[in-house]
Amino acid sequence: MSTTAASTSHHLSPAFPGRAPWGTASKLRAWQQGALDKYIQEQPRDFLAVATPGAGKTTFALTLASWLLHHHVVQQVTVVAPTEHLKKQWAEAAARIGIKLDPEYSAGPLSREYHGIAVTYAGVGVRPMLHRNRIEQRKTLVILDEIHHAGDSRSWGEACLEAFEPATRRLALTGTPFRSDTNPIPFVTYEEGNDGIRRSSADYTYGYGNALSDGVVRPVIFLSYSGNMRWRTKAGDEIEARLGEPMTKDAVSQAWRTALDPRGDWMPNVLRAADHRLSEVRKGIPDAGALVIAADQESARAYAKLIREITGDKATLVLSDEAAASQRIEDFSHSDDRWMVAVRMVSEGVDVPRLAVGVYATTISTPLFFAQAVGRFVRSRRRGETASVFLPTIPNLLGFAGEMEVERDHVLDKPKKDGEEENPYAEEEKLLEEAEKQQDEDTGEQDQLPFEALESDAVFDRVLYDGAEFGMQAHPGSEEEQDYLGIPGLLEPDQVQMLLQKRQAKQIAHSRKKPDEEADLLELPAERRPVVTHKELLELRKQLNTLVGAYVHQSGKPHGVIHTELRRVCGGPPSAEATAGQIRERIKKVQEWATRMR
């Protein structure tokens, strides 16, 4: 650390951040020291630090706040956090280094015993002028934690601009500097690239890949589960589909929600597998905990009940962002209890370092939420710890899992896709995308189309690790599944890769010894069993419509009549809800009809 930064040490607690006292050893990680040195050298008014979840953004920010206070650059600190729980967590962390923040501040003069306040974005949104008045009276450092939340709604962004425009210094922090929309984020610099697209520009970036190399975060093993889903639509049609096979966005959403229905077999089997994995991890990490991220309170209660039935242990249930919920998280963090079930609030920023196993049981499908959710499991406490996250086989999620190490920026302009003009579904696709985006950002849930979940089962599908895929499909409880669930919880990253390769080779060898009639699952290695995307399904639909259009001229029958006849002969739902296999059957059939007429 620079001499300037080190001179602030006299009023910092020797316990912060839990290492040797100042002057006897470095107290900051290399990236924290690098970011601090850069800030002190440049002295910017605005500074955006992007660091992967679990890297230690709070430590960096509070060390910088301490330096600015000590050198009288600022006289007070305001921390803005996404939730009530995080607001209190910031106040507690600050208190440990001698910075006193009032997390209960509501109005009026601040007590002299405090160095500042901690407030939520929602709180700023309600009374921006209250905070502006405070900031105009004294030189202030504003720390904007997870700054992307200031773009959640126009009112929050405008309130932040109004409240903090006069601030002496502004430090913006985020682990995921990207959003699914193009709402600009206050106090973030956007730079135009050669392609004419404006992207957020960070002053200091410390990505997951770098943190993994440094041993600051754990490597993540993703375990994906497929299975057959059956549901009834509002129109009364019963649809059956397999998770991971290509289908429309509506069908993906309904199949996904069918999997997460606690009354089916998918969730109990996945929870049973996750508990088995937790037991294996606890052999090396005795206090390791597991978390289910649920979509809503009703599901969370049902999952907690399932965990009790499966394990015999009671799960900690966190249902809202109230004081009691914060206390439950705190109690769980300091216990050695096995399971916690929460609705969204544990997805971001909440620090429970012992969480090592996760179940992604929500239909939120934005890269931002996924990265923040996975971030709950990656905080490393010692070398060799691994994290395990269980997922449904949904193309978007597997795509996010495979891109964990890709650093992203917030894109302010959306480029036009090649061929968009020629795509007859472009307008429909755009409207659907906008609708889903609005739902994802505002409510966190996909468009909830009416349907009734009827039946689900689970099949172990694949393991994703370090961008590669391993494994072949296996029944829950089978020896093949147990091989993957039994990977030790303490391994170096290269050892994980080697072990997964060995497990897959063993599974393939075992499979080859079985007679063909016993091969009741799709016995292809994961890398040869891709999840087909919605874009590829769209191409199939276009191909079918083109062939039907050609057959219209050949047969003289209207489009609708041909589609109805194809559905009658081949079976299945209307084209908009048909799977890739069903559409291919119809393509084959219409080609057969056309050939006969020649």
C-alpha positions in Angstrom: 0.0 0.0 0.0 1.2 3.5 -0.6 2.6 5.5 2.4 -0.3 7.8 2.1 -2.9 5.1 2.5 -0.9 3.4 5.3 -0.9 6.5 7.4 -4.6 6.2 8.0 -4.1 3.1 10.0 -3.9 4.7 13.4 -7.6 4.5 14.0 -8.4 1.2 12.3 -9.3 -1.8 14.4 -6.5 -4.5 14.3 -9.4 -7.0 13.7 -10.2 -5.4 10.4 -10.4 -7.2 8.1 -9.4 -10.1 10.4 -5.7 -10.2 9.9 -2.6 -8.8 11.6 -2.5 -5.2 12.9 -1.5 -2.4 10.6 2.2 -2.0 10.0 3.0 -5.7 10.6 1.3 -7.1 7.5 -0.7 -6.1 4.5 -4.4 -5.9 5.5 -5.8 -5.6 2.0 -6.0 -8.0 -0.8 -3.9 -7.1 -3.9 -7.0 -5.9 -5.9 -8.2 -3.8 -2.9 -4.8 -2.2 -2.5 -4.5 -1.6 -6.3 -7.9 0.1 -6.4 -7.1 2.2 -3.3 -3.7 3.3 -4.7 -5.4 4.2 -8.0 -8.0 6.3 -6.2 -5.5 8.1 -4.0 -3.3 8.9 -7.0 -6.1 10.2 -9.2 -8.5 11.7 -6.5 -11.6 11.5 -8.8 -15.0 12.8 -7.8 -16.7 9.7 -9.2 -15.1 6.2 -9.1 -16.8 2.9 -10.2 -15.2 -0.2 -8.7 -16.4 -3.5 -10.2 -15.5 -6.6 -8.2 -17.0 -10.0 -8.4 -19.3 -11.1 -5.5 -17.3 -12.3 -2.6 -14.2 -10.4 -3.5 -14.4 -7.8 -0.6 -16.0 -4.6 -2.0 -17.1 -3.6 1.5 -13.5 -3.8 2.9 -12.2 -1.7 0.0 -15.0 1.0 0.4 -14.7 1.4 4.1 -10.9 1.6 4.0 -11.2 4.3 1.4 -13.9 6.1 3.5 -11.5 5.9 6.5 -8.7 7.5 4.4 -11.0 10.3 3.1 -12.3 11.1 6.6 -8.8 11.1 8.1 -7.4 13.5 5.5 -10.5 15.8 5.8 -11.4 15.3 2.2 -14.9 14.6 3.5 -16.6 15.2 6.8 -19.3 12.5 6.6 -20.3 9.3 4.8 -23.6 8.2 3.3 -23.9 4.5 2.3 -26.8 3.6 0.0 -27.7 -0.1 -0.1 -30.3 -2.2 -1.9 -32.1 -3.6 1.2 -32.8 -3.0 4.8 -30.6 -6.0 5.8 -27.6 -4.8 3.8 -28.0 -1.3 5.2 -27.6 -2.8 8.7 -24.8 -5.0 7.5 -22.9 -1.9 6.3 -23.3 -0.1 9.6 -22.0 -3.2 11.5 -19.0 -3.5 9.2 -18.2 0.2 9.4 -18.4 0.1 13.2 -15.7 -2.5 13.3 -13.2 0.0 11.9 -14.4 3.0 14.0 -16.8 4.5 11.4 -20.2 4.9 13.0 -23.1 5.0 10.6 -26.8 5.4 11.7 -28.9 2.7 9.9 -32.1 4.1 11.4 -31.8 7.7 10.3 -35.1 9.1 9.2 -34.9 13.0 9.4 -33.4 16.0 11.1 -29.9 16.7 12.3 -27.6 13.6 12.7 -26.4 12.9 16.2 -22.8 14.0 16.8 -21.7 10.4 17.7 -22.2 9.3 14.1 -19.9 9.8 11.0 -22.8 9.4 8.7 -25.8 7.2 7.7 -26.8 4.0 5.9 -30.0 4.2 3.8 -31.7 2.2 1.1 -32.3 3.2 -2.5 -36.0 3.1 -1.8 -35.4 5.4 1.2 -33.6 7.9 -1.0 -36.4 7.6 -3.6 -39.0 8.7 -1.0 -37.1 11.8 0.3 -34.3 12.8 -2.1 -34.3 16.5 -0.9 -33.7 15.4 2.8 -30.5 13.8 1.7 -29.5 16.6 -0.6 -29.8 19.1 2.2 -27.6 17.0 4.5 -25.0 16.7 1.7 -24.9 20.4 0.9 -24.2 21.3 4.5 -21.1 19.1 4.9 -18.5 17.5 2.6 -19.8 14.0 1.9 -18.6 10.7 0.5 -21.5 8.8 -0.9 -21.0 5.0 -1.3 -23.5 3.6 -3.7 -23.5 -0.2 -3.1 -24.7 -2.3 -6.1 -25.1 0.9 -8.1 -27.1 -0.9 -10.8 -30.1 -0.8 -8.5 -30.2 3.0 -9.1 -31.4 2.0 -12.6 -34.2 -0.3 -11.3 -36.8 2.4 -11.8 -36.7 5.9 -13.3 -37.8 7.4 -9.9 -34.9 5.8 -8.1 -32.3 7.0 -10.6 -33.8 10.5 -10.6 -33.8 10.6 -6.8 -30.2 9.5 -6.6 -29.2 12.2 -9.1 -31.2 14.8 -7.2 -29.9 13.7 -3.7 -26.2 13.1 -4.5 -25.4 15.5 -7.3 -23.7 18.0 -4.7 -21.6 15.2 -3.1 -17.9 15.9 -2.7 -17.0 12.3 -3.6 -19.1 9.4 -5.0 -17.9 5.7 -4.9 -20.0 3.3 -6.9 -19.7 -0.4 -6.2 -21.1 -3.4 -8.1 -20.4 -7.1 -8.7 -22.5 -7.1 -11.8 -22.2 -3.9 -13.8 -24.8 -4.9 -16.4 -28.6 -4.8 -16.6 -31.1 -6.4 -18.9 -32.5 -3.0 -19.8 -31.0 0.2 -21.1 -31.9 2.4 -18.1 -28.8 4.6 -17.6 -27.2 4.2 -14.1 -26.5 7.5 -12.3 -22.9 8.7 -11.9 -21.6 5.9 -14.2 -19.5 6.9 -17.2 -20.5 5.5 -20.6 -18.1 5.3 -23.5 -18.9 4.8 -27.1 -17.1 1.9 -28.8 -16.2 1.5 -32.5 -19.5 -0.1 -33.1 -21.4 3.0 -31.9 -22.6 1.2 -28.7 -22.2 3.0 -25.4 -21.0 0.8 -22.6 -20.3 1.5 -18.9 -16.7 2.2 -18.1 -15.3 1.0 -14.8 -12.3 2.7 -13.0 -11.2 -0.6 -11.5 -12.3 -4.1 -12.4 -11.7 -7.3 -10.5 -13.5 -10.1 -12.3 -14.5 -13.7 -11.2 -11.7 -15.2 -13.3 -9.0 -13.1 -11.6 -10.5 -13.7 -8.2 -10.6 -17.5 -8.9 -6.9 -17.4 -9.9 -6.0 -15.6 -6.7 -8.0 -18.0 -4.5 -10.3 -15.2 -3.3 -13.4 -17.0 -4.5 -14.4 -20.7 -4.8 -14.8 -22.5 -8.1 -18.4 -23.4 -8.8 -19.7 -26.8 -9.9 -23.1 -26.5 -11.5 -25.2 -29.7 -11.4 -28.1 -29.6 -13.9 -31.3 -31.7 -13.7 -33.6 -32.4 -16.6 -36.8 -34.5 -16.6 -40.3 -34.8 -18.2 -42.8 -32.1 -17.3 -46.6 -32.3 -17.9 -49.0 -29.3 -17.5 -52.4 -28.1 -18.7 -52.7 -24.7 -20.4 -55.6 -22.2 -19.9 -57.1 -23.6 -23.2 -57.3 -27.0 -21.6 -54.5 -28.6 -23.7 -52.2 -31.0 -21.9 -48.6 -30.5 -22.9 -45.6 -32.7 -22.1 -42.0 -31.7 -22.6 -38.6 -32.4 -21.4 -36.5 -29.8 -19.7 -33.7 -28.8 -22.0 -35.3 -29.6 -25.3 -36.1 -26.6 -27.5 -39.5 -25.0 -27.1 -41.2 -21.6 -27.2 -40.5 -19.1 -24.4 -44.0 -19.6 -23.1 -43.5 -23.4 -23.0 -40.0 -23.0 -21.4 -41.6 -20.8 -18.7 -44.4 -23.3 -18.0 -42.1 -26.4 -18.0 -39.7 -24.5 -15.7 -42.5 -23.6 -13.3 -43.8 -27.2 -13.4 -40.4 -28.4 -12.4 -40.3 -26.0 -9.4 -43.8 -27.0 -8.3 -43.3 -28.7 -4.8 -46.1 -31.2 -5.5 -44.2 -32.8 -8.3 -41.2 -35.2 -8.1 -38.6 -32.8 -9.6 -38.0 -30.6 -6.5 -37.9 -33.5 -3.9 -35.4 -35.4 -6.0 -33.2 -32.3 -6.5 -33.4 -31.3 -2.9 -32.5 -34.9 -1.9 -29.5 -34.8 -4.3 -28.4 -31.4 -2.9 -28.6 -32.6 0.6 -26.4 -35.6 -0.3 -23.9 -33.2 -1.9 -24.0 -31.1 1.3 -23.1 -34.1 3.4 -20.2 -34.8 1.2 -19.0 -31.1 1.3 -19.3 -31.1 5.1 -16.7 -33.9 5.4 -14.2 -31.2 4.4 -16.1 -28.1 5.5 -17.9 -29.1 8.7 -20.0 -26.0 9.0 -21.0 -25.8 5.2 -24.6 -24.7 4.7 -27.1 -24.9 1.8 -29.6 -22.3 0.5 -32.7 -22.7 -1.7 -33.5 -19.5 -3.5 -37.3 -19.7 -4.0 -39.6 -17.7 -6.2 -42.3 -16.8 -3.7 -43.3 -17.3 0.0 -45.7 -20.2 -0.7 -43.1 -22.1 -2.6 -40.5 -21.3 0.1 -42.7 -22.7 2.9 -43.3 -25.9 0.8 -39.6 -26.4 0.1 -38.8 -26.0 3.8 -41.4 -28.7 4.6 -39.9 -31.0 1.9 -36.4 -30.5 3.5 -37.8 -31.4 6.9 -39.3 -34.6 5.4 -36.2 -35.5 3.4 -33.5 -34.7 6.0 -35.2 -34.7 9.3 -33.7 -31.3 10.0 -35.6 -28.0 10.2 -34.7 -25.4 7.6 -34.3 -21.7 8.4 -37.1 -19.9 6.5 -36.5 -16.3 5.4 -39.6 -14.8 3.9 -39.2 -11.0 3.8 -36.9 -8.1 4.3 -38.1 -7.4 7.8 -36.0 -7.2 11.0 -36.9 -10.7 12.0 -35.7 -12.0 8.6 -32.4 -10.2 9.0 -32.0 -11.8 12.4 -32.7 -15.2 11.0 -30.0 -14.8 8.4 -27.6 -13.6 11.1 -28.4 -16.6 13.3 -28.0 -19.0 10.4 -24.7 -17.4 9.5 -23.2 -18.1 12.9 -24.7 -21.6 13.4 -23.9 -24.9 11.8 -27.4 -25.6 10.7 -27.6 -27.3 7.3 -30.4 -25.6 5.3 -31.9 -22.1 4.7 -34.8 -21.3 2.3 -35.2 -17.7 1.2 -37.2 -15.6 -1.2 -34.8 -13.5 -3.3 -33.4 -11.3 -0.5 -30.4 -13.5 0.0 -29.5 -13.3 -3.7 -27.4 -10.1 -3.4 -24.8 -8.8 -1.0 -25.9 -10.8 2.1 -22.8 -12.3 3.6 -23.1 -15.9 4.8 -19.6 -17.2 4.0 -20.4 -20.8 5.0 -22.9 -21.3 2.2 -21.4 -23.9 -0.2 -24.4 -25.6 -1.8 -27.3 -23.8 -3.6 -30.6 -24.8 -5.3 -31.7 -22.2 -7.9 -35.5 -22.6 -7.5 -36.8 -19.4 -9.1 -37.8 -18.5 -12.7 -35.8 -15.3 -12.7 -33.7 -15.4 -15.9 -31.6 -12.3 -16.0 -27.8 -12.6 -16.0 -27.6 -10.0 -13.3 -29.8 -11.9 -10.8 -28.1 -15.2 -11.7 -24.6 -13.8 -11.1 -25.7 -12.3 -7.8 -27.4 -15.5 -6.7 -24.3 -17.6 -7.5 -22.2 -15.0 -5.7 -23.7 -16.1 -2.4 -21.8 -19.4 -2.6 -18.4 -18.3 -4.0 -16.8 -16.5 -1.0 -13.7 -18.5 -0.1 -12.4 -19.0 3.4 -9.5 -21.3 2.7 -7.9 -22.9 -0.3 -9.6 -25.9 -1.9 -13.2 -25.1 -1.1 -15.7 -25.6 -3.9 -19.3 -24.4 -4.3 -22.1 -26.5 -5.8 -25.2 -25.0 -7.4 -28.1 -27.2 -8.6 -30.0 -25.9 -11.7 -32.9 -27.0 -13.9 -31.7 -27.7 -17.5 -32.9 -24.3 -18.9 -30.8 -23.0 -21.9 -30.5 -19.4 -20.4 -29.2 -20.7 -17.0 -26.7 -23.1 -18.5 -25.5 -20.3 -20.8 -25.0 -18.0 -17.7 -23.2 -20.9 -15.9 -20.9 -21.4 -18.8 -20.0 -17.7 -18.9 -19.2 -17.2 -15.2 -15.7 -15.8 -16.0 -16.9 -13.4 -18.7 -16.7 -9.8 -17.6 -19.6 -7.6 -18.8 -20.4 -4.0 -19.0 -23.7 -2.3 -18.9 -24.8 -1.6 -22.5 -26.8 1.6 -23.0 -27.7 0.9 -26.7 -28.9 -2.3 -28.2 -27.3 -3.2 -31.6 -29.6 -4.3 -34.4 -29.3 -8.0 -35.0 -28.3 -9.3 -38.4 -31.3 -10.2 -40.5 -33.7 -8.5 -38.1 -35.5 -6.8 -41.0 -36.1 -10.1 -42.8 -37.4 -11.9 -39.7 -41.2 -12.1 -39.9 -41.3 -12.7 -36.2 -39.0 -9.7 -35.3 -41.8 -7.5 -34.0 -43.4 -10.3 -32.0 -40.0 -11.3 -30.6 -39.2 -7.7 -29.6 -42.5 -7.2 -27.8 -42.2 -10.5 -26.0 -38.6 -9.6 -25.0 -39.6 -6.2 -23.7 -42.5 -7.7 -21.7 -40.2 -10.3 -20.2 -37.5 -7.7 -19.5 -40.0 -5.5 -17.7 -41.1 -8.4 -15.5 -37.6 -9.5 -14.8 -36.4 -6.1 -13.6 -39.5 -4.8 -11.9 -41.0 -8.0 -10.3 -38.2 -10.5 -10.7 -40.6 -13.1 -12.3 -41.3 -14.1 -15.8 -44.7 -13.5 -17.4 -47.0 -15.7 -15.4 -49.2 -17.2 -18.0 -52.2 -19.3 -16.7 -51.4 -23.0 -16.5 -51.7 -25.9 -14.1 -48.7 -28.1 -13.2 -49.7 -31.8 -13.4 -46.6 -33.9 -13.2 -42.8 -33.8 -13.1 -39.8 -36.1 -12.7 -36.1 -35.4 -12.4 -33.1 -36.8 -14.3 -29.5 -35.9 -13.5 -28.4 -34.3 -16.7 -24.9 -32.8 -16.7 -22.2 -31.0 -14.7 -20.9 -27.7 -15.9 -17.5 -26.6 -14.6 -15.0 -24.0 -15.9 -17.0 -23.6 -19.1 -16.9 -27.4 -19.9 -19.7 -30.0 -19.6 -19.4 -33.5 -18.1 -21.5 -36.5 -17.4 -24.3 -38.5 -19.0 -27.9 -38.6 -17.9 -28.7 -40.8 -14.9 -31.7 -41.6 -12.6 -31.8 -39.9 -9.2 -30.4 -42.2 -6.6 -28.4 -44.2 -9.2 -24.7 -45.1 -8.7 -23.9 -42.8 -11.7 -25.5 -39.8 -10.0 -23.8 -40.5 -6.7 -20.4 -40.5 -8.4 -20.9 -36.8 -9.2 -22.6 -35.8 -6.0 -19.7 -37.5 -4.1 -16.9 -35.2 -5.4 -14.9 -34.0 -2.4 -15.7 -30.6 -1.1 -12.0 -29.7 -0.7 -10.2 -29.8 -4.0 -7.9 -27.6 -6.1 -9.6 -26.3 -9.4 -7.4 -28.5 -11.6 -8.3 -31.5 -9.4 -12.0 -30.9 -9.9 -11.5 -30.9 -13.7 -9.5 -34.1 -13.6 -12.0 -35.9 -11.3 -15.0 -34.9 -13.5 -13.2 -36.3 -16.6 -12.6 -39.6 -14.7 -16.2 -39.8 -13.5 -17.5 -39.3 -17.1 -15.0 -41.9 -18.5 -16.2 -44.4 -15.9 -19.8 -43.6 -16.7 -19.3 -44.1 -20.4 -17.4 -47.4 -19.9 -20.2 -48.6 -17.6 -22.9 -47.6 -20.1 -21.2 -49.5 -23.0 -21.4 -52.8 -21.0 -25.2 -52.5 -20.8 -27.5 -54.1 -23.4 -29.3 -51.6 -25.7 -32.7 -52.3 -24.2 -31.4 -51.2 -20.7 -30.3 -47.8 -22.1 -33.5 -46.0 -21.1 -31.9 -42.6 -20.9 -30.2 -40.4 -23.6 -26.7 -41.9 -23.1 -24.6 -39.2 -24.8 -21.8 -37.3 -23.0 -22.9 -33.8 -22.0 -20.7 -32.0 -24.5 -22.5 -33.9 -27.3 -25.9 -33.2 -25.8 -26.4 -29.4 -26.3 -29.4 -27.5 -25.0 -31.1 -26.1 -28.1 -31.8 -22.4 -27.8 -35.0 -20.5 -28.5 -33.3 -18.9 -31.5 -32.8 -22.3 -33.1 -36.4 -23.2 -32.4 -37.4 -19.9 -34.1 -35.5 -21.1 -37.2 -37.4 -24.4 -37.2 -40.7 -22.5 -37.0 -39.7 -20.3 -39.9 -38.7 -23.4 -41.9 -42.1 -25.0 -41.2 -44.0 -21.8 -42.2 -41.9 -21.5 -45.4 -42.7 -25.1 -46.4 -46.4 -24.6 -45.6 -46.4 -21.4 -47.7 -44.9 -23.3 -50.6 -47.5 -26.1 -50.1 -50.3 -23.5 -50.1 -49.5 -22.7 -53.8 -49.1 -26.4 -54.7 -52.3 -27.6 -53.0 -54.6 -24.6 -53.2 -55.5 -25.0 -49.5 -55.2 -22.1 -47.0 -52.4 -21.9 -44.4 -54.6 -22.6 -41.5 -56.1 -25.7 -43.0 -52.6 -27.2 -43.6 -51.4 -26.4 -40.1 -54.6 -28.0 -38.6 -54.1 -31.1 -40.8 -50.4 -31.3 -39.8 -51.4 -31.1 -36.1 -54.1 -33.8 -36.5 -51.8 -36.2 -38.3 -48.6 -35.6 -36.2 -50.3 -34.8 -32.9 -49.2 -32.2 -30.4 -50.2 -28.6 -29.6 -50.4 -25.6 -31.9 -47.1 -24.6 -33.6 -46.5 -21.7 -31.2 -46.3 -24.3 -28.3 -44.8 -27.2 -30.2 -41.4 -28.6 -29.3 -38.5 -28.9 -31.8 -39.2 -32.6 -32.2 -42.9 -32.0 -33.0 -42.0 -29.2 -35.5 -39.4 -31.5 -37.2 -42.1 -34.1 -37.6 -44.4 -31.6 -39.2 -41.6 -30.4 -41.5 -41.0 -34.0 -42.6 -44.7 -34.6 -43.1 -45.3 -31.5 -45.3 -42.3 -32.4 -47.3 -43.7 -35.8 -47.8 -47.1 -34.4 -49.0 -45.3 -32.0 -51.4 -43.3 -34.8 -52.9 -46.4 -36.9 -53.5 -48.1 -34.1 -55.5 -45.2 -33.7 -57.9 
